[in-house]
């Protein structure tokens, strides 16, 4: 039997409780944020109690971020673990509010937005490297408010199909395109290169091992080497475009969005390919560390991050889905 530590993140089943999420959304509309925040405490405790794998992954992460300087405050593993799960639950609410246009824009602050504005003024596209930290759907909501900003987000939606259907139902006309990928193959790379060349932004997660590939580099992250994917850097090099960190974390009653230029131009010389990829990945890891030391409970990778294998088990699509996926790609190209 495969142990949890040996399982790829994409093989861990989705646990979205659709009825509960809609109830959370309705409760917020009826009674407001404060009531929902308190109502989520027992929910977070129950999930922390019954999901042993996520609980252990949370404990491992919280110990590491605490040693790196993260301010967790007083309390033992139970208190910190439940606060971590509670933060995730509250972020789910934020995702729903962002998708439905009900999140107040004045609660979102920015750092480094001049980087984005400068590229938009030049009609220059870029690769945005993101992580599963905070509420990135708020960035999508911001994208909808600026007609110049065209954004494609690469996702592995089969890992969270039910939740993504909820978001799509709340915002069926979103200008942000979610693109299902399991591998950055030549056809997908060509499609993304075309979009970036036309001044679009493509967001790629830099904190999860690829679903169908073991192409990673080991870089220091919170005191121990972690395997991080190289897709964002290879793509930025091939397209010859800037590489930008995009993060969004809770700050007080709202959220803080940060853009940071990782590289104006990504160069990966053949003679030092491994070193160059490790350098770009290390820059990304440092951005993650800075965000998490400041906001430790905003990390939402509830699997054994430092012990994940390099390659996920094959997850074949049904024939009908294969056909629809091919039709979608043909239409988009």
The 8 nearest C-alpha neighbors of each residue, nearest first, counted from 0:
[[1, 2, 3, 5, 6, 4, 10, 7],
 [2, 0, 5, 3, 6, 4, 7, 10],
 [3, 1, 5, 4, 0, 6, 52, 7],
 [2, 4, 6, 5, 1, 52, 303, 302],
 [5, 3, 2, 6, 303, 306, 307, 302],
 [4, 6, 2, 3, 308, 307, 1, 7],
 [7, 5, 3, 4, 8, 10, 307, 2],
 [6, 8, 311, 10, 9, 307, 308, 5],
 [9, 7, 10, 11, 302, 6, 307, 311],
 [8, 10, 7, 11, 158, 210, 311, 12],
 [9, 11, 7, 8, 12, 6, 311, 312],
 [12, 10, 8, 9, 13, 7, 6, 158],
 [11, 13, 10, 14, 158, 9, 159, 8],
 [14, 12, 159, 15, 158, 11, 160, 161],
 [15, 13, 16, 12, 159, 11, 161, 17],
 [14, 16, 13, 17, 162, 161, 159, 20],
 [15, 17, 19, 18, 14, 20, 161, 162],
 [18, 16, 20, 19, 15, 21, 161, 162],
 [19, 17, 21, 20, 16, 22, 23, 15],
 [18, 20, 22, 16, 17, 21, 23, 15],
 [21, 19, 23, 17, 22, 18, 16, 24],
 [20, 22, 24, 18, 23, 19, 25, 17],
 [23, 21, 19, 25, 20, 24, 26, 18],
 [24, 22, 20, 26, 21, 25, 19, 27],
 [23, 25, 21, 27, 22, 26, 20, 28],
 [24, 26, 22, 28, 27, 23, 21, 29],
 [27, 25, 23, 29, 28, 24, 30, 22],
 [26, 28, 31, 24, 25, 30, 29, 32],
 [29, 27, 25, 26, 31, 30, 24, 32],
 [30, 28, 26, 27, 31, 25, 24, 32],
 [31, 29, 27, 26, 28, 34, 32, 35],
 [32, 30, 27, 33, 28, 34, 29, 35],
 [31, 33, 35, 34, 27, 36, 30, 28],
 [34, 32, 36, 35, 31, 37, 30, 27],
 [33, 35, 37, 36, 32, 31, 38, 30],
 [36, 34, 38, 32, 37, 33, 27, 39],
 [35, 37, 33, 39, 34, 38, 32, 89],
 [38, 36, 39, 34, 35, 40, 33, 41],
 [37, 39, 35, 36, 40, 34, 41, 42],
 [38, 40, 42, 36, 37, 41, 43, 35],
 [39, 41, 43, 42, 37, 38, 85, 44],
 [42, 40, 44, 43, 39, 45, 38, 37],
 [43, 41, 39, 45, 40, 44, 46, 38],
 [44, 42, 85, 40, 84, 46, 41, 45],
 [43, 45, 41, 47, 42, 81, 46, 48],
 [46, 44, 48, 42, 47, 43, 41, 49],
 [47, 45, 43, 49, 48, 44, 50, 42],
 [46, 48, 44, 45, 54, 50, 49, 43],
 [49, 47, 45, 46, 50, 44, 51, 54],
 [48, 50, 46, 47, 51, 45, 54, 44],
 [51, 49, 53, 52, 47, 46, 48, 54],
 [50, 52, 54, 53, 49, 55, 48, 47],
 [53, 51, 55, 54, 50, 56, 3, 302],
 [52, 54, 301, 56, 55, 50, 51, 302],
 [55, 53, 51, 57, 52, 56, 47, 50],
 [54, 56, 58, 52, 57, 53, 51, 59],
 [57, 55, 53, 303, 302, 59, 58, 54],
 [56, 58, 54, 60, 55, 59, 53, 61],
 [59, 57, 55, 61, 56, 60, 62, 54],
 [60, 58, 56, 62, 57, 61, 55, 63],
 [59, 61, 63, 57, 62, 58, 64, 56],
 [62, 60, 64, 58, 63, 59, 65, 57],
 [63, 61, 65, 59, 60, 64, 58, 66],
 [64, 62, 60, 66, 65, 61, 221, 67],
 [63, 65, 67, 61, 69, 66, 62, 221],
 [64, 66, 69, 62, 68, 67, 63, 61],
 [67, 65, 63, 64, 68, 62, 69, 221],
 [68, 66, 64, 65, 69, 221, 63, 292],
 [69, 67, 65, 66, 292, 70, 64, 293],
 [68, 70, 292, 65, 64, 295, 67, 71],
 [71, 69, 72, 68, 65, 292, 295, 293],
 [72, 70, 69, 65, 73, 295, 79, 74],
 [73, 71, 70, 74, 79, 69, 75, 65],
 [74, 72, 71, 75, 78, 79, 70, 76],
 [73, 75, 78, 79, 72, 76, 77, 71],
 [76, 74, 77, 78, 79, 73, 80, 72],
 [75, 77, 79, 78, 80, 58, 74, 81],
 [76, 78, 80, 75, 79, 81, 74, 82],
 [79, 77, 81, 74, 80, 75, 76, 82],
 [78, 80, 82, 76, 81, 77, 83, 75],
 [79, 81, 83, 77, 82, 78, 76, 84],
 [80, 82, 84, 83, 78, 44, 79, 43],
 [83, 81, 85, 79, 80, 84, 86, 78],
 [82, 84, 296, 80, 86, 81, 85, 79],
 [85, 83, 81, 87, 43, 86, 82, 88],
 [86, 84, 82, 88, 43, 87, 83, 81],
 [87, 85, 89, 83, 84, 88, 82, 90],
 [86, 88, 90, 84, 85, 89, 91, 83],
 [89, 87, 85, 91, 90, 86, 84, 92],
 [88, 90, 86, 92, 91, 87, 85, 93],
 [89, 91, 93, 87, 92, 88, 134, 86],
 [92, 90, 94, 88, 89, 93, 87, 95],
 [91, 93, 95, 89, 90, 94, 96, 24],
 [92, 94, 90, 96, 91, 95, 97, 89],
 [95, 93, 91, 97, 92, 96, 136, 98],
 [96, 94, 92, 98, 93, 97, 99, 91],
 [95, 97, 101, 102, 93, 99, 94, 98],
 [96, 98, 94, 102, 100, 95, 99, 137],
 [97, 99, 95, 170, 96, 100, 169, 166],
 [100, 98, 169, 96, 101, 97, 170, 95],
 [99, 101, 97, 98, 102, 96, 140, 170],
 [100, 102, 96, 99, 97, 103, 98, 95],
 [103, 101, 96, 97, 100, 104, 93, 99],
 [104, 102, 105, 106, 101, 107, 100, 97],
 [103, 105, 106, 107, 102, 141, 108, 101],
 [104, 106, 107, 103, 108, 253, 102, 254],
 [105, 107, 253, 104, 103, 254, 108, 252],
 [108, 106, 254, 105, 104, 255, 253, 109],
 [109, 107, 255, 256, 254, 106, 110, 105],
 [110, 108, 256, 255, 257, 112, 111, 107],
 [109, 111, 257, 112, 258, 256, 108, 255],
 [110, 112, 258, 113, 114, 257, 259, 109],
 [113, 111, 114, 115, 110, 109, 258, 116],
 [112, 114, 116, 111, 115, 117, 110, 118],
 [115, 113, 112, 117, 116, 111, 118, 258],
 [114, 116, 112, 118, 113, 117, 119, 258],
 [115, 117, 113, 119, 118, 114, 120, 112],
 [118, 116, 120, 114, 119, 115, 113, 121],
 [117, 119, 123, 121, 115, 120, 116, 122],
 [118, 120, 122, 116, 121, 117, 123, 115],
 [119, 121, 117, 118, 122, 116, 123, 115],
 [122, 120, 118, 123, 119, 117, 198, 116],
 [123, 121, 119, 198, 120, 118, 124, 197],
 [124, 122, 198, 118, 121, 119, 125, 199],
 [123, 125, 198, 195, 199, 200, 196, 122],
 [126, 124, 200, 241, 240, 195, 242, 127],
 [125, 127, 201, 242, 200, 202, 235, 128],
 [128, 126, 202, 243, 244, 201, 242, 245],
 [127, 129, 203, 244, 204, 202, 205, 243],
 [128, 130, 204, 245, 205, 203, 244, 127],
 [131, 129, 204, 132, 206, 205, 246, 128],
 [132, 130, 299, 300, 298, 133, 129, 206],
 [131, 133, 298, 130, 297, 299, 134, 248],
 [132, 134, 248, 297, 247, 135, 249, 131],
 [135, 133, 136, 247, 137, 90, 94, 248],
 [134, 136, 137, 138, 247, 133, 139, 246],
 [137, 135, 139, 138, 134, 94, 97, 140],
 [136, 138, 140, 135, 139, 97, 134, 141],
 [139, 137, 141, 136, 135, 140, 142, 256],
 [138, 140, 136, 142, 137, 141, 175, 143],
 [139, 141, 137, 143, 142, 138, 97, 136],
 [142, 140, 138, 144, 143, 139, 137, 145],
 [143, 141, 139, 140, 144, 145, 148, 138],
 [142, 144, 140, 141, 145, 174, 139, 146],
 [143, 145, 141, 142, 146, 140, 148, 147],
 [144, 146, 147, 142, 143, 148, 141, 149],
 [147, 145, 148, 144, 143, 149, 142, 174],
 [148, 146, 145, 149, 119, 122, 142, 120],
 [147, 149, 146, 145, 142, 150, 199, 119],
 [150, 148, 199, 200, 147, 175, 151, 142],
 [149, 151, 200, 175, 201, 199, 148, 176],
 [152, 150, 176, 201, 177, 175, 202, 200],
 [153, 151, 202, 177, 201, 178, 154, 176],
 [154, 152, 178, 203, 177, 179, 202, 180],
 [155, 153, 179, 156, 178, 180, 152, 177],
 [154, 156, 179, 157, 180, 158, 181, 153],
 [157, 155, 158, 159, 160, 154, 179, 163],
 [156, 158, 160, 159, 155, 179, 9, 13],
 [157, 159, 156, 13, 9, 155, 160, 12],
 [160, 158, 156, 157, 162, 13, 161, 163],
 [159, 161, 157, 163, 156, 162, 158, 164],
 [162, 160, 164, 163, 159, 165, 15, 17],
 [161, 163, 165, 164, 160, 159, 15, 166],
 [162, 164, 166, 160, 165, 161, 167, 159],
 [165, 163, 167, 161, 162, 166, 168, 160],
 [164, 166, 162, 168, 163, 167, 169, 161],
 [167, 165, 163, 169, 168, 164, 98, 170],
 [168, 166, 164, 170, 171, 165, 169, 163],
 [167, 169, 165, 166, 170, 171, 164, 163],
 [168, 170, 99, 166, 167, 98, 171, 165],
 [169, 171, 167, 98, 168, 172, 99, 173],
 [172, 170, 167, 168, 173, 169, 166, 98],
 [173, 171, 170, 174, 167, 175, 169, 168],
 [172, 174, 175, 170, 171, 143, 176, 167],
 [175, 173, 143, 176, 172, 149, 150, 142],
 [176, 174, 150, 173, 151, 139, 177, 149],
 [175, 177, 151, 152, 178, 174, 150, 173],
 [178, 176, 152, 151, 153, 154, 179, 175],
 [177, 179, 153, 154, 152, 176, 180, 151],
 [180, 178, 154, 155, 153, 156, 177, 181],
 [181, 179, 182, 155, 154, 178, 153, 183],
 [180, 182, 210, 211, 155, 179, 183, 209],
 [181, 183, 184, 180, 211, 210, 209, 212],
 [184, 182, 187, 188, 185, 181, 180, 230],
 [183, 185, 187, 182, 186, 188, 189, 181],
 [186, 184, 188, 187, 189, 183, 190, 182],
 [187, 185, 189, 188, 184, 190, 183, 191],
 [186, 188, 190, 184, 189, 185, 183, 191],
 [189, 187, 185, 191, 186, 190, 192, 183],
 [188, 190, 192, 186, 187, 191, 185, 193],
 [191, 189, 187, 193, 188, 192, 186, 194],
 [192, 190, 194, 188, 193, 189, 195, 187],
 [193, 191, 189, 195, 194, 190, 238, 196],
 [194, 192, 196, 190, 191, 195, 189, 197],
 [193, 195, 191, 197, 196, 199, 192, 190],
 [196, 194, 124, 199, 198, 192, 197, 193],
 [197, 195, 193, 194, 198, 192, 124, 199],
 [198, 196, 194, 195, 199, 193, 124, 123],
 [197, 199, 124, 123, 122, 195, 196, 194],
 [198, 200, 124, 195, 149, 194, 197, 150],
 [201, 199, 150, 125, 124, 126, 195, 149],
 [200, 202, 151, 126, 152, 150, 127, 203],
 [201, 203, 127, 152, 128, 126, 153, 151],
 [204, 202, 128, 153, 231, 129, 127, 205],
 [205, 203, 129, 130, 206, 128, 207, 202],
 [204, 206, 128, 129, 130, 228, 207, 203],
 [205, 207, 130, 204, 227, 228, 208, 131],
 [208, 206, 205, 209, 227, 228, 204, 8],
 [207, 209, 228, 227, 309, 210, 206, 215],
 [210, 208, 212, 211, 207, 228, 213, 310],
 [209, 211, 311, 181, 212, 310, 208, 9],
 [212, 210, 209, 311, 182, 310, 181, 313],
 [211, 213, 209, 310, 214, 210, 182, 309],
 [212, 214, 309, 310, 215, 209, 211, 208],
 [215, 213, 212, 228, 229, 216, 209, 309],
 [216, 214, 228, 227, 229, 226, 213, 217],
 [215, 217, 226, 227, 277, 218, 228, 229],
 [218, 216, 226, 225, 224, 227, 215, 219],
 [217, 219, 224, 225, 281, 220, 216, 277],
 [220, 218, 224, 223, 225, 222, 221, 217],
 [219, 221, 222, 223, 224, 284, 225, 218],
 [222, 220, 63, 223, 67, 64, 288, 219],
 [221, 223, 220, 219, 63, 224, 67, 66],
 [222, 224, 219, 220, 221, 225, 305, 218],
 [223, 225, 219, 218, 217, 220, 226, 222],
 [226, 224, 305, 217, 218, 220, 227, 219],
 [227, 225, 217, 216, 215, 218, 228, 224],
 [226, 228, 215, 216, 206, 208, 225, 217],
 [229, 227, 215, 208, 230, 205, 214, 209],
 [228, 230, 215, 232, 231, 233, 214, 227],
 [231, 229, 233, 232, 228, 234, 183, 205],
 [230, 232, 234, 233, 229, 203, 235, 128],
 [233, 231, 235, 234, 230, 229, 236, 276],
 [232, 234, 236, 230, 235, 231, 237, 229],
 [233, 235, 237, 231, 232, 236, 230, 238],
 [236, 234, 232, 238, 240, 237, 233, 239],
 [237, 235, 265, 239, 233, 234, 238, 266],
 [238, 236, 234, 235, 239, 233, 192, 240],
 [237, 239, 235, 236, 192, 240, 234, 195],
 [240, 238, 236, 237, 235, 264, 265, 241],
 [239, 241, 125, 235, 238, 264, 242, 124],
 [242, 240, 263, 264, 125, 262, 126, 243],
 [241, 243, 126, 262, 261, 127, 125, 260],
 [244, 242, 260, 127, 261, 259, 128, 126],
 [245, 243, 259, 128, 258, 127, 129, 260],
 [244, 246, 258, 129, 257, 127, 128, 243],
 [247, 245, 257, 256, 129, 244, 248, 258],
 [246, 248, 256, 133, 255, 135, 134, 257],
 [249, 247, 133, 255, 254, 250, 134, 297],
 [250, 248, 254, 253, 255, 133, 251, 247],
 [251, 249, 254, 253, 255, 252, 248, 294],
 [250, 252, 253, 249, 254, 106, 255, 248],
 [251, 253, 250, 106, 254, 249, 107, 32],
 [254, 252, 106, 250, 251, 107, 249, 255],
 [255, 253, 249, 250, 107, 248, 106, 108],
 [254, 256, 108, 248, 247, 107, 109, 250],
 [257, 255, 247, 109, 246, 108, 110, 254],
 [256, 258, 110, 246, 245, 109, 111, 247],
 [259, 257, 111, 245, 244, 112, 110, 243],
 [260, 258, 244, 243, 261, 111, 257, 245],
 [259, 261, 243, 262, 244, 242, 258, 263],
 [262, 260, 243, 242, 259, 244, 282, 263],
 [261, 263, 242, 264, 260, 241, 265, 243],
 [264, 262, 241, 242, 265, 260, 240, 261],
 [263, 265, 241, 262, 240, 239, 266, 242],
 [266, 264, 236, 262, 235, 267, 239, 263],
 [265, 267, 236, 268, 264, 275, 239, 235],
 [266, 268, 272, 275, 269, 265, 236, 276],
 [269, 267, 270, 272, 271, 266, 275, 273],
 [268, 270, 272, 271, 267, 273, 275, 266],
 [271, 269, 268, 272, 267, 273, 274, 275],
 [272, 270, 274, 269, 268, 273, 275, 267],
 [271, 273, 269, 275, 267, 268, 274, 270],
 [274, 272, 276, 275, 271, 277, 216, 267],
 [273, 275, 277, 271, 276, 272, 278, 267],
 [274, 276, 278, 272, 277, 273, 267, 271],
 [277, 275, 273, 279, 278, 274, 280, 272],
 [276, 278, 280, 274, 275, 279, 281, 216],
 [277, 279, 275, 281, 276, 280, 274, 282],
 [280, 278, 282, 276, 281, 277, 275, 283],
 [279, 281, 277, 283, 282, 278, 276, 284],
 [280, 282, 284, 278, 283, 279, 218, 277],
 [283, 281, 279, 285, 280, 284, 278, 286],
 [282, 284, 280, 286, 281, 285, 287, 279],
 [285, 283, 281, 287, 286, 282, 220, 288],
 [286, 284, 288, 282, 287, 283, 289, 281],
 [285, 287, 283, 289, 284, 288, 290, 282],
 [288, 286, 284, 290, 285, 289, 291, 283],
 [287, 289, 285, 291, 286, 290, 292, 284],
 [290, 288, 286, 292, 287, 291, 285, 293],
 [289, 291, 287, 293, 288, 292, 294, 286],
 [292, 290, 295, 294, 288, 293, 289, 287],
 [291, 293, 69, 289, 295, 294, 290, 288],
 [292, 294, 291, 290, 295, 69, 289, 70],
 [293, 295, 291, 292, 296, 297, 290, 248],
 [296, 294, 291, 292, 297, 69, 293, 64],
 [295, 297, 83, 298, 294, 86, 82, 291],
 [296, 298, 133, 132, 295, 294, 299, 248],
 [299, 297, 132, 296, 300, 131, 295, 133],
 [300, 298, 131, 301, 132, 297, 87, 133],
 [301, 299, 302, 298, 131, 304, 56, 303],
 [302, 300, 53, 56, 299, 57, 303, 54],
 [301, 303, 56, 304, 300, 53, 8, 52],
 [304, 302, 56, 306, 4, 305, 307, 301],
 [303, 305, 306, 302, 307, 300, 56, 225],
 [304, 306, 225, 303, 307, 226, 224, 223],
 [307, 305, 303, 304, 4, 308, 5, 225],
 [306, 308, 304, 7, 305, 303, 5, 4],
 [309, 307, 310, 7, 5, 306, 6, 311],
 [308, 310, 213, 208, 307, 311, 212, 215],
 [311, 309, 213, 212, 308, 211, 210, 312],
 [310, 312, 210, 7, 211, 313, 9, 10],
 [313, 311, 314, 310, 10, 211, 7, 210],
 [312, 314, 315, 311, 211, 210, 310, 10],
 [313, 315, 312, 316, 311, 10, 211, 210],
 [316, 314, 313, 317, 321, 318, 312, 320],
 [315, 317, 321, 320, 318, 314, 319, 313],
 [318, 316, 320, 319, 321, 315, 322, 314],
 [317, 319, 321, 320, 322, 316, 323, 315],
 [320, 318, 322, 317, 321, 323, 316, 324],
 [321, 319, 323, 317, 322, 318, 324, 316],
 [320, 322, 318, 324, 319, 323, 316, 325],
 [321, 323, 325, 319, 320, 324, 326, 318],
 [324, 322, 326, 320, 325, 321, 327, 319],
 [325, 323, 327, 321, 326, 322, 320, 328],
 [326, 324, 328, 322, 327, 323, 329, 321],
 [325, 327, 323, 329, 324, 328, 330, 322],
 [328, 326, 324, 330, 325, 329, 323, 331],
 [327, 329, 331, 325, 330, 326, 332, 324],
 [330, 328, 326, 332, 327, 331, 325, 324],
 [329, 331, 327, 328, 332, 326, 325, 324],
 [332, 330, 328, 329, 327, 190, 326, 325],
 [331, 329, 330, 328, 190, 327, 193, 189]]
